[in-house]
Amino acid sequence: MFASIKTTINKLLNLGFDDEFDNDLNQKHVVNFSYMMFCASSLFMLVVFATRSMYAVAFFSSLGLLIGLAGLRYNYIGHFSRAQWLMPVTKIAQVTILSVFYFGTGSGFHWFFLNVISYAFVVFRADQRAHKYWLVCASLALFLMCELLETRGMLLTAVDKSISISLVFFLVAINFALMISLVMSRLKSVNHHLRTLAEKDELTGLSNRRKVLADAVNIFADSVINSESCVFSIVDLDHFKKINDTYGHEAGDLVLTKVAAVMADVIRPQDEIGRYGGEEFIVIMRDTSLSDAESVMEKMRQAVEAMLIETDHGIVIPVTVSIGLAAIDSHVSRYEEILAQADKGLYAAKRNGRNQLSVQSEYQY
Ligand SMILES: Nc1nc2c(ncn2[C@@H]2O[C@H](COP(=O)(O)OP(=O)(O)OP(=O)(O)O)[C@@H](O)[C@H]2O)c(=O)[nH]1
């Protein structure tokens, strides 16, 4: 039940979005959110005031409800700027009329202008600054007018007045809190998305060079602090240039993607893998002895060799990898030294005929 309400609210918040990460994401969310709040509060007021036979307010509330639905529809069909404006203009008219002529300025109803001001700050982009200031200035001017003007409106008792003011403050505060939490949660998910983009290799989906080298620094530091062994390994596809030249660049990309997926499948959950560049990959194995790392990487070599990668024309492309491995040593002070050692191993594996592992255990100091 709770989950389905949450799904419906999320669907309404995402109304009219083609791309979940477009530039106007936060603005569109807040617009949809404001219309949802507008519909909910208008419906609430419609029921309350209709049952109390206060038909003028009930009429304004039903208009608010219709306009709220129209705004959601505008956003849904892509008329974002109309949706941006319809609600604040309606709200300004509604609050002014009800505050000045109906409830009276002493009711505190004009504090609802704060909602319009917070809306204006969040919903307009930097290039729509003028719109934002217009809306803020108009709302502030009307707010001040209501503060200074003493209109009687309905005759409210002191108790009615204090209940009304508390209710208005409560609704304004709730609106603020929800709007802030909405913007924060959107920012969080956009940050997460940007971080993923910055750390992922687009073609293979593995960590990119920057991320895997950052992992290397951290794992190396942890291993030194905890006096644990760690192993770095460089994997390079054999004769990859020939694959590109023979089957085309697209087939080369397909090979890289499929090999990356198989390699990611073979490593253990605690291992890190990333694309170092071109057809080279790095695997980092924390808290692992050289012999254990060797058996993981041998499994990887065999898994790649056993792959059947087919082109669109049904041709099977044979693929193998050469692998160099090196472990941390008590004299090693920088992770780059292990990487250089693994690279030596890789060249030895290539030199010895490819499709094999070479472990470089002896550092030369
Ligand atoms: N399709 C494709 N090719 C790439 C990509 N990145 C690098 N390459 C190609 O990978 C090839 C690497 O060739 P080389 O460095 O000569 O290595 P190799 O042919 O694998 O030879 P050995 O490593 O000695 O076995 C180059 O032709 C690059 O153009 C990529 O993202 N996609």
The ligand as an SDF file (V2000), in Angstrom:
LIG
                    3D

 32 34  0  0  0  0  0  0  0  0999 V2000
   37.8390   -1.1000  -31.4950 N   0  0  0  0  0  0  0  0  0  0  0  0
   38.5860   -0.4270  -30.6190 C   0  0  0  0  0  0  0  0  0  0  0  0
   39.9190   -0.4320  -30.7620 N   0  0  0  0  0  0  0  0  0  0  0  0
   40.6900    0.2050  -29.8660 C   0  0  0  0  0  0  0  0  0  0  0  0
   40.1210    0.9040  -28.7930 C   0  0  0  0  0  0  0  0  0  0  0  0
   41.1260    1.4410  -28.0640 N   0  0  0  0  0  0  0  0  0  0  0  0
   42.2790    1.0950  -28.6740 C   0  0  0  0  0  0  0  0  0  0  0  0
   42.0310    0.3250  -29.7690 N   0  0  0  0  0  0  0  0  0  0  0  0
   42.9650   -0.2560  -30.7170 C   0  0  0  0  0  0  0  0  0  0  0  0
   43.7010   -1.2730  -30.0690 O   0  0  0  0  0  0  0  0  0  0  0  0
   44.8730   -1.5090  -30.8790 C   0  0  0  0  0  0  0  0  0  0  0  0
   46.0220   -1.8600  -29.9770 C   0  0  0  0  0  0  0  0  0  0  0  0
   47.0710   -2.2740  -30.7940 O   0  0  0  0  0  0  0  0  0  0  0  0
   48.5110   -2.5870  -30.2840 P   0  0  0  0  0  0  0  0  0  0  0  0
   48.8800   -1.6650  -29.1650 O   0  0  0  0  0  0  0  0  0  0  0  0
   49.4090   -2.6210  -31.4670 O   0  0  0  0  0  0  0  0  0  0  0  0
   48.4120   -3.9940  -29.6300 O   0  0  0  0  0  0  0  0  0  0  0  0
   47.9850   -5.4170  -30.2160 P   0  0  0  0  0  0  0  0  0  0  0  0
   47.6310   -5.3660  -31.6510 O   0  0  0  0  0  0  0  0  0  0  0  0
   46.9360   -5.9470  -29.2850 O   0  0  0  0  0  0  0  0  0  0  0  0
   49.3050   -6.2410  -30.0730 O   0  0  0  0  0  0  0  0  0  0  0  0
   49.8500   -6.9490  -28.7800 P   0  0  0  0  0  0  0  0  0  0  0  0
   49.3900   -6.1790  -27.5880 O   0  0  0  0  0  0  0  0  0  0  0  0
   51.3250   -6.9230  -28.9330 O   0  0  0  0  0  0  0  0  0  0  0  0
   49.3080   -8.3430  -28.7770 O   0  0  0  0  0  0  0  0  0  0  0  0
   45.0770   -0.2370  -31.7010 C   0  0  0  0  0  0  0  0  0  0  0  0
   44.8810   -0.5530  -33.0470 O   0  0  0  0  0  0  0  0  0  0  0  0
   44.0140    0.7280  -31.2220 C   0  0  0  0  0  0  0  0  0  0  0  0
   43.4970    1.4970  -32.2710 O   0  0  0  0  0  0  0  0  0  0  0  0
   38.6920    0.9220  -28.6670 C   0  0  0  0  0  0  0  0  0  0  0  0
   38.0980    1.4990  -27.7600 O   0  0  0  0  0  0  0  0  0  0  0  0
   37.9810    0.2420  -29.5970 N   0  0  0  0  0  0  0  0  0  0  0  0
  1  2  1  0
  2  3  2  0
  2 32  1  0
  3  4  1  0
  4  5  2  0
  4  8  1  0
  5  6  1  0
  5 30  1  0
  6  7  2  0
  7  8  1  0
  8  9  1  0
  9 10  1  0
  9 28  1  0
 10 11  1  0
 11 12  1  0
 11 26  1  0
 12 13  1  0
 13 14  1  0
 14 15  2  0
 14 16  1  0
 14 17  1  0
 17 18  1  0
 18 19  2  0
 18 20  1  0
 18 21  1  0
 21 22  1  0
 22 23  2  0
 22 24  1  0
 22 25  1  0
 26 27  1  0
 26 28  1  0
 28 29  1  0
 30 31  2  0
 30 32  1  0
M  END
$$$$
